[in-house]
Amino acid sequence: MGKNWDWSYQKGREKRLHFEVDARMHNLPFNPKDIPLHSHDGTMQSHFNKGWWSVCLVDIELRVKSNMDYRHARQRLRERFGESNGH
């Protein structure tokens, strides 16, 4: 694969993970069949789609868990030390 194809594949994975995690964190519906347009070039879009469909449930669950752990850690720090950023 060429570098642009690899890039499109990775963008497909990143975008799917972003949408999946955002939907789960905010209890929103998500339909993975609604693939966004990445490129008007058919080959680039094809590699984006392959990246999109390469995301599995384990990838999503790991990302959601890490986001939840991060949020809980920030909340505990806020409770212990007060607001961050000088407040």
Secondary structure, DSSP 8 states (H G I E B T S, - for coil): --HHHHHHHHHHHHHHHHHHHHHHHTT----TT------SSHHHHHHHHHHHHH--HHHHHHHHHHHHHHHHHHHHHHHHH--STT-
